[in-house]
C-alpha cells in the first residue's frame, strides 16, 4: 500500500475514532511513515509522539479484534470485563462482534476522551468485585 497524505489522514482518523478500526497494514504503514524507516531509537519517533499526544496506549486493528473475539467465543465463559479500558474502543468493537463485555476504567488518565455510556468508572479492583468475571481483558 502506498501512503498518500489522504490515506495517512484516513488511517489516523480510524485510530482516533471509536467507531472505526484500521487494518493492520494501514496501522503499520502509518507507523513506519511517522517514525521514518531509518530511525533506530523508538523513544524519539513521531509515531510515539502521535500516540502520546492523543492518549493512545493501544492501536486495535480489524484483524486483532476479530481474532480476540474468536478466542473469547471459544472460552464460552461469562461474565467478561475489560479493566483499564480507556475510551472503551476495544470493548465497543467486541460488542459489535457479538461479545457481551463490560468496559471499566477509573478515569485517571485525563488525556483520554471518554463516553460514559461505553465505559463504567469503577477501579479495576472494584470492577472485579462487582462483576466476579470469568474472563478479564
C-alpha positions in Angstrom: 0.0 0.0 0.0 1.4 3.4 -0.9 0.6 6.0 1.7 -0.6 9.3 0.4 -1.5 12.3 2.5 -5.1 11.3 2.2 -4.6 7.7 3.3 -2.4 8.8 6.2 -5.2 11.1 7.4 -7.8 8.3 6.9 -5.7 5.9 8.9 -5.1 8.4 11.7 -8.8 9.1 11.8 -9.6 5.4 12.1 -7.2 5.1 15.0 -8.7 8.1 16.8 -12.4 7.4 16.0 -14.0 5.0 18.4 -16.4 3.8 15.6 -13.6 2.8 13.2 -10.6 0.4 13.1 -7.7 0.4 10.7 -6.4 -2.8 9.2 -3.0 -4.0 10.4 -1.5 -2.9 7.1 -2.9 0.6 7.4 -1.6 1.0 11.0 1.8 -0.5 10.2 2.2 1.9 7.2 1.3 4.9 9.2 3.7 3.9 12.0 6.5 3.4 9.5 5.8 6.7 7.8 5.7 8.6 11.1 8.7 7.0 12.6 10.8 7.1 9.5 12.3 4.0 8.0 15.8 4.7 9.2 15.2 5.7 12.8 16.6 3.3 15.4 15.5 4.7 18.7 11.8 4.2 19.4 11.8 6.8 22.2 12.2 9.6 19.7 9.9 8.7 16.9 7.0 10.7 15.5 4.8 7.6 16.0 5.4 7.7 19.7 4.7 11.4 19.8 1.4 10.9 17.8 0.3 8.2 20.3 1.3 10.2 23.4 -0.3 13.4 22.2 -3.6 11.6 21.6 -3.5 9.5 24.8 -3.3 6.3 22.7 -1.8 3.3 24.5 -3.0 0.6 22.2 -3.9 0.6 18.5 -6.6 -2.0 17.7 -6.9 -3.4 14.2 -9.7 -5.2 12.4 -7.6 -8.4 12.5 -6.7 -8.2 16.1 -10.2 -7.6 17.3 -11.6 -10.3 15.1 -9.0 -12.8 16.5 -9.7 -11.8 20.1 -13.5 -12.2 19.6 -12.9 -15.7 18.3 -10.8 -16.6 21.3 -13.4 -15.3 23.7 -16.2 -17.2 21.9 -14.1 -20.3 22.2 -13.8 -19.8 26.0 -17.6 -19.8 26.3 -17.4 -18.0 29.7 -19.2 -15.1 31.2 -19.2 -12.5 32.6 -16.4 -10.7 30.7 -14.9 -7.4 31.7 -12.2 -5.1 30.3 -10.3 -3.3 33.0 -8.3 -0.1 32.3 -10.4 0.2 29.2 -9.6 3.8 28.5 -12.1 5.1 26.0 -13.7 1.6 25.6 -12.8 1.2 21.9 -11.8 -2.5 22.3 -15.0 -3.5 24.2 -17.1 -1.4 21.8 -15.8 -3.3 18.8 -16.0 -6.7 20.6 -19.7 -5.9 21.3 -20.1 -5.3 17.5 -18.9 -8.8 17.1 -21.4 -10.2 19.5 -19.3 -10.4 22.7 -21.1 -9.4 25.8 -18.4 -7.4 27.6 -18.4 -4.6 30.2 -15.7 -1.9 29.9 -14.4 -0.3 33.1 -11.8 2.3 33.8 -11.0 4.6 36.8 -10.8 7.7 34.5 -7.4 8.6 36.0 -5.9 9.5 32.6 -7.3 12.8 31.7 -6.0 12.8 28.2 -8.4 10.1 27.2 -11.7 11.2 25.7 -14.4 9.0 27.1 -18.1 8.4 26.6 -19.7 7.4 29.9 -22.1 5.2 28.1 -19.3 3.0 26.9 -17.0 2.8 30.0 -18.1 2.4 33.6 -16.0 4.2 36.2 -15.0 1.7 38.9 -11.4 0.9 39.5 -10.1 -2.5 38.4 -10.4 -3.8 41.9 -14.0 -2.6 42.3 -14.9 -4.0 38.9 -13.5 -7.4 39.8 -15.6 -7.4 43.0 -18.7 -6.1 41.3 -18.8 -8.4 38.3 -16.9 -11.5 39.5 -15.8 -12.1 35.9 -14.7 -15.4 34.4 -12.7 -13.5 31.7 -10.8 -10.3 32.2 -9.1 -8.3 29.5 
